Amino acid sequence: MDSGKLALIARCVAAFAALIKGQHSSERAMMRFDSNQAWKDASQAVAANRDVLLALGGVFMLLPAFAVMVFFPMPELPSDPDRLSAVLGEYMQGAFPYLAITRLLELTGLMAMIALIADPGRPTVSQAIATGARHGLAALLAMLLITLMLVFASLFPALMAGALGKGAQLLLGLPLGLAIFLYGSARSMTVLPAIVAGRILNPFAAVQRGWAISRGNGWRLAAFLALLMIVFVILSWLFLNGLDILFRLGLGERGSRFGTALAASAVSALADVYFAALMTAVFRQLAPSSHSGDMDKAQ
């Protein structure tokens, strides 16, 4: 492999490792993550704010996602790797601006939900949306930063194992890469609530703050996140495929496409509602001072 590419990857991994180390040893997380309590707190938060959260999910998640699915549907992917990259590149070239706007709206909605759930002062919907709008760009940049670091860090084991052969790359590099990506994603669950709580506009500071809060609980969070993802994928796949069959029988091909897109958008929006509540529950559990401190200042 080109030495320049290896040097770039090594620098990205070094930055990723520095981020894991965090700010100061005095800020080490002392709380032990309790997944049962986090799920209980999240469920109670959703139940207590159900109508408002569903309305926010409909406006900021369901409608934009439905529009993208209808007007920019994912093309059928070919099996040939060369054609696959060409098809995906062409699709992203046309759809990227709309996908970016959709993601920004989704993050704004997530931030509004977090503010609504977490603030003990019970802000109005307009105040929560204003909080989400103020911090939406910071959230987007923080998520882009995390994604870039995790992609580079997770590719590094696969590239190193690839030097030993394809077998080693498949059996060693791929599992390690997936584990790194899952671990980093789990550690990042506290980043968005940290942005709202601390009114952080610097994406680098936001990522560092979120990772400082989740330090010491990375693998517990990773196991919890993996379980949630597995359950969600299985249930949503069964539900959407069952609906697709019914839609095809009753509405035909065109009606089925619209119906399935609407159902998929609704499932995704509902998942975002619960994920916002879960992120807030995890943040409040691992940073208990947020109950009376940072979250009070979010508005």
PEGIFEN-V12597 format. One record per residue. N is the residue number from 1. SS is DSSP state (H for helix, E for strand, C for the rest). NEAR is the number of other ideal C-beta (glycine too) atoms within 8 Angstrom. D_CENTER is the distance of its C-alpha to the mean C-alpha in Angstrom with 2 decimals. Layout:
BEGIN
n:N ss:SS near:NEAR d_center:D_CENTER
n:N ss:SS near:NEAR d_center:D_CENTER
END
This chain:
BEGIN
n:1 ss:C near:6 d_center:31.73
n:2 ss:C near:5 d_center:32.31
n:3 ss:H near:6 d_center:32.64
n:4 ss:H near:6 d_center:30.92
n:5 ss:H near:8 d_center:27.70
n:6 ss:H near:10 d_center:27.93
n:7 ss:H near:8 d_center:28.53
n:8 ss:H near:8 d_center:25.48
n:9 ss:H near:12 d_center:23.24
n:10 ss:H near:9 d_center:25.06
n:11 ss:H near:8 d_center:24.48
n:12 ss:H near:13 d_center:20.71
n:13 ss:H near:11 d_center:20.77
n:14 ss:H near:8 d_center:23.06
n:15 ss:H near:9 d_center:20.77
n:16 ss:H near:13 d_center:17.90
n:17 ss:H near:8 d_center:20.50
n:18 ss:H near:7 d_center:21.65
n:19 ss:H near:11 d_center:18.27
n:20 ss:H near:8 d_center:18.17
n:21 ss:H near:5 d_center:21.67
n:22 ss:C near:10 d_center:20.63
n:23 ss:C near:6 d_center:23.07
n:24 ss:C near:5 d_center:26.01
n:25 ss:H near:4 d_center:27.10
n:26 ss:H near:4 d_center:28.19
n:27 ss:H near:9 d_center:24.62
n:28 ss:C near:7 d_center:23.87
n:29 ss:C near:11 d_center:21.93
n:30 ss:C near:4 d_center:24.66
n:31 ss:C near:9 d_center:22.80
n:32 ss:C near:6 d_center:22.16
n:33 ss:C near:12 d_center:19.03
n:34 ss:C near:7 d_center:20.19
n:35 ss:H near:9 d_center:17.82
n:36 ss:H near:6 d_center:20.43
n:37 ss:H near:9 d_center:20.76
n:38 ss:H near:14 d_center:17.05
n:39 ss:H near:10 d_center:16.98
n:40 ss:H near:8 d_center:20.31
n:41 ss:H near:12 d_center:19.35
n:42 ss:H near:13 d_center:16.27
n:43 ss:H near:9 d_center:18.58
n:44 ss:H near:8 d_center:21.28
n:45 ss:H near:12 d_center:19.22
n:46 ss:H near:12 d_center:18.24
n:47 ss:H near:7 d_center:21.89
n:48 ss:H near:6 d_center:23.28
n:49 ss:C near:10 d_center:21.41
n:50 ss:H near:8 d_center:21.05
n:51 ss:H near:6 d_center:22.83
n:52 ss:H near:9 d_center:21.22
n:53 ss:H near:15 d_center:17.61
n:54 ss:H near:10 d_center:18.45
n:55 ss:H near:9 d_center:20.15
n:56 ss:H near:16 d_center:17.26
n:57 ss:H near:15 d_center:15.01
n:58 ss:H near:10 d_center:17.89
n:59 ss:H near:9 d_center:18.41
n:60 ss:H near:13 d_center:15.05
n:61 ss:H near:15 d_center:13.16
n:62 ss:H near:12 d_center:15.97
n:63 ss:H near:10 d_center:18.54
n:64 ss:H near:12 d_center:16.72
n:65 ss:H near:14 d_center:15.08
n:66 ss:H near:11 d_center:18.57
n:67 ss:H near:10 d_center:20.30
n:68 ss:H near:12 d_center:18.43
n:69 ss:H near:11 d_center:19.15
n:70 ss:H near:10 d_center:22.75
n:71 ss:H near:7 d_center:23.64
n:72 ss:C near:10 d_center:21.60
n:73 ss:C near:8 d_center:21.38
n:74 ss:C near:4 d_center:20.26
n:75 ss:C near:6 d_center:23.62
n:76 ss:C near:3 d_center:25.05
n:77 ss:C near:8 d_center:24.21
n:78 ss:C near:7 d_center:27.37
n:79 ss:C near:4 d_center:27.94
n:80 ss:C near:6 d_center:29.55
n:81 ss:H near:5 d_center:27.22
n:82 ss:H near:6 d_center:29.07
n:83 ss:H near:8 d_center:28.82
n:84 ss:H near:11 d_center:25.15
n:85 ss:H near:8 d_center:24.23
n:86 ss:H near:8 d_center:26.61
n:87 ss:H near:11 d_center:25.26
n:88 ss:H near:9 d_center:21.60
n:89 ss:H near:8 d_center:22.86
n:90 ss:H near:8 d_center:24.93
n:91 ss:H near:11 d_center:22.21
n:92 ss:H near:9 d_center:19.78
n:93 ss:H near:7 d_center:22.80
n:94 ss:H near:7 d_center:23.45
n:95 ss:H near:10 d_center:20.08
n:96 ss:H near:8 d_center:18.08
n:97 ss:H near:6 d_center:19.19
n:98 ss:H near:11 d_center:18.25
n:99 ss:H near:11 d_center:14.82
n:100 ss:H near:8 d_center:14.28
n:101 ss:H near:9 d_center:15.77
n:102 ss:H near:12 d_center:13.70
n:103 ss:H near:9 d_center:10.40
n:104 ss:H near:11 d_center:12.30
n:105 ss:H near:11 d_center:13.52
n:106 ss:H near:13 d_center:10.28
n:107 ss:H near:14 d_center:9.21
n:108 ss:H near:14 d_center:12.86
n:109 ss:H near:15 d_center:12.82
n:110 ss:H near:16 d_center:10.04
n:111 ss:H near:16 d_center:12.17
n:112 ss:H near:16 d_center:15.23
n:113 ss:H near:17 d_center:14.29
n:114 ss:H near:15 d_center:13.66
n:115 ss:H near:16 d_center:16.98
n:116 ss:H near:14 d_center:18.70
n:117 ss:H near:12 d_center:17.89
n:118 ss:H near:15 d_center:18.46
n:119 ss:C near:13 d_center:21.46
n:120 ss:C near:8 d_center:24.67
n:121 ss:C near:6 d_center:26.56
n:122 ss:C near:4 d_center:25.07
n:123 ss:C near:11 d_center:24.40
n:124 ss:C near:5 d_center:25.22
n:125 ss:H near:11 d_center:22.78
n:126 ss:H near:6 d_center:23.92
n:127 ss:H near:10 d_center:23.39
n:128 ss:H near:15 d_center:19.81
n:129 ss:H near:11 d_center:19.15
n:130 ss:H near:8 d_center:21.05
n:131 ss:H near:15 d_center:18.92
n:132 ss:H near:17 d_center:15.74
n:133 ss:H near:9 d_center:17.70
n:134 ss:H near:7 d_center:19.02
n:135 ss:H near:14 d_center:15.77
n:136 ss:H near:12 d_center:13.71
n:137 ss:H near:7 d_center:14.91
n:138 ss:H near:13 d_center:14.34
n:139 ss:H near:16 d_center:10.66
n:140 ss:H near:11 d_center:10.53
n:141 ss:H near:9 d_center:12.75
n:142 ss:H near:15 d_center:11.01
n:143 ss:H near:10 d_center:7.77
n:144 ss:H near:9 d_center:10.53
n:145 ss:H near:11 d_center:12.44
n:146 ss:H near:13 d_center:10.07
n:147 ss:H near:8 d_center:9.54
n:148 ss:H near:9 d_center:13.32
n:149 ss:H near:13 d_center:14.29
n:150 ss:H near:13 d_center:12.51
n:151 ss:H near:9 d_center:13.97
n:152 ss:H near:12 d_center:17.32
n:153 ss:H near:13 d_center:17.37
n:154 ss:H near:14 d_center:16.60
n:155 ss:H near:10 d_center:19.16
n:156 ss:H near:13 d_center:21.78
n:157 ss:H near:12 d_center:22.87
n:158 ss:H near:13 d_center:23.18
n:159 ss:H near:12 d_center:25.27
n:160 ss:H near:8 d_center:27.40
n:161 ss:H near:12 d_center:27.96
n:162 ss:H near:11 d_center:28.83
n:163 ss:C near:6 d_center:31.91
n:164 ss:C near:8 d_center:33.18
n:165 ss:C near:6 d_center:32.87
n:166 ss:H near:6 d_center:30.60
n:167 ss:H near:7 d_center:31.08
n:168 ss:H near:11 d_center:29.79
n:169 ss:H near:13 d_center:26.81
n:170 ss:H near:8 d_center:25.91
n:171 ss:H near:8 d_center:26.82
n:172 ss:H near:11 d_center:25.75
n:173 ss:H near:15 d_center:23.53
n:174 ss:H near:10 d_center:21.02
n:175 ss:H near:8 d_center:20.45
n:176 ss:H near:12 d_center:20.24
n:177 ss:H near:13 d_center:17.75
n:178 ss:H near:9 d_center:15.44
n:179 ss:H near:9 d_center:16.05
n:180 ss:H near:12 d_center:15.27
n:181 ss:H near:12 d_center:11.91
n:182 ss:H near:11 d_center:11.04
n:183 ss:H near:11 d_center:12.71
n:184 ss:H near:14 d_center:11.03
n:185 ss:H near:12 d_center:7.44
n:186 ss:H near:14 d_center:9.19
n:187 ss:H near:15 d_center:11.11
n:188 ss:H near:12 d_center:8.40
n:189 ss:H near:14 d_center:7.67
n:190 ss:H near:16 d_center:10.73
n:191 ss:H near:16 d_center:10.22
n:192 ss:H near:14 d_center:9.59
n:193 ss:H near:16 d_center:12.37
n:194 ss:H near:15 d_center:14.41
n:195 ss:H near:16 d_center:14.43
n:196 ss:H near:15 d_center:15.76
n:197 ss:H near:15 d_center:18.06
n:198 ss:H near:10 d_center:19.59
n:199 ss:C near:10 d_center:19.54
n:200 ss:C near:11 d_center:18.28
n:201 ss:C near:5 d_center:18.47
n:202 ss:C near:7 d_center:18.54
n:203 ss:H near:10 d_center:15.18
n:204 ss:H near:7 d_center:16.90
n:205 ss:H near:8 d_center:18.12
n:206 ss:H near:16 d_center:14.82
n:207 ss:H near:14 d_center:13.25
n:208 ss:H near:11 d_center:16.59
n:209 ss:H near:13 d_center:16.82
n:210 ss:H near:18 d_center:13.53
n:211 ss:H near:15 d_center:14.55
n:212 ss:H near:11 d_center:18.05
n:213 ss:H near:12 d_center:17.14
n:214 ss:H near:17 d_center:15.43
n:215 ss:C near:12 d_center:18.24
n:216 ss:C near:8 d_center:20.32
n:217 ss:C near:12 d_center:17.81
n:218 ss:H near:11 d_center:15.56
n:219 ss:H near:8 d_center:16.94
n:220 ss:H near:10 d_center:17.16
n:221 ss:H near:14 d_center:13.49
n:222 ss:H near:14 d_center:12.91
n:223 ss:H near:9 d_center:15.45
n:224 ss:H near:12 d_center:14.04
n:225 ss:H near:12 d_center:10.53
n:226 ss:H near:9 d_center:12.59
n:227 ss:H near:8 d_center:14.86
n:228 ss:H near:9 d_center:12.46
n:229 ss:H near:8 d_center:11.10
n:230 ss:H near:8 d_center:14.80
n:231 ss:H near:8 d_center:16.06
n:232 ss:H near:9 d_center:13.71
n:233 ss:H near:8 d_center:14.53
n:234 ss:H near:8 d_center:18.18
n:235 ss:H near:8 d_center:18.65
n:236 ss:H near:11 d_center:17.03
n:237 ss:H near:8 d_center:19.00
n:238 ss:H near:8 d_center:22.16
n:239 ss:H near:10 d_center:21.82
n:240 ss:H near:12 d_center:21.13
n:241 ss:H near:8 d_center:23.75
n:242 ss:H near:8 d_center:26.20
n:243 ss:H near:11 d_center:25.77
n:244 ss:H near:11 d_center:26.16
n:245 ss:H near:8 d_center:29.44
n:246 ss:H near:8 d_center:30.68
n:247 ss:H near:12 d_center:29.82
n:248 ss:H near:10 d_center:31.62
n:249 ss:H near:6 d_center:34.62
n:250 ss:H near:6 d_center:34.85
n:251 ss:H near:10 d_center:33.52
n:252 ss:H near:6 d_center:34.04
n:253 ss:H near:6 d_center:31.88
n:254 ss:H near:7 d_center:31.02
n:255 ss:H near:10 d_center:30.44
n:256 ss:H near:12 d_center:28.27
n:257 ss:H near:10 d_center:25.99
n:258 ss:H near:10 d_center:25.52
n:259 ss:H near:12 d_center:25.30
n:260 ss:H near:12 d_center:22.71
n:261 ss:H near:12 d_center:20.56
n:262 ss:H near:9 d_center:20.90
n:263 ss:H near:11 d_center:20.19
n:264 ss:H near:12 d_center:17.04
n:265 ss:H near:14 d_center:15.81
n:266 ss:H near:9 d_center:16.90
n:267 ss:H near:11 d_center:15.17
n:268 ss:H near:11 d_center:11.78
n:269 ss:H near:13 d_center:12.65
n:270 ss:H near:10 d_center:13.82
n:271 ss:H near:10 d_center:10.76
n:272 ss:H near:14 d_center:8.88
n:273 ss:H near:14 d_center:12.00
n:274 ss:H near:10 d_center:11.93
n:275 ss:H near:9 d_center:8.40
n:276 ss:H near:13 d_center:9.64
n:277 ss:H near:16 d_center:12.78
n:278 ss:H near:13 d_center:11.55
n:279 ss:H near:14 d_center:9.83
n:280 ss:H near:14 d_center:13.17
n:281 ss:H near:14 d_center:15.22
n:282 ss:H near:15 d_center:14.02
n:283 ss:H near:16 d_center:14.67
n:284 ss:H near:14 d_center:18.00
n:285 ss:H near:13 d_center:19.01
n:286 ss:H near:13 d_center:18.58
n:287 ss:C near:13 d_center:19.82
n:288 ss:H near:8 d_center:22.51
n:289 ss:H near:7 d_center:24.19
n:290 ss:H near:13 d_center:21.48
n:291 ss:H near:8 d_center:23.32
n:292 ss:C near:7 d_center:26.23
n:293 ss:C near:9 d_center:25.23
n:294 ss:H near:10 d_center:22.31
n:295 ss:H near:14 d_center:21.03
n:296 ss:H near:9 d_center:24.55
n:297 ss:H near:9 d_center:24.40
n:298 ss:C near:12 d_center:21.21
n:299 ss:C near:8 d_center:23.41
END
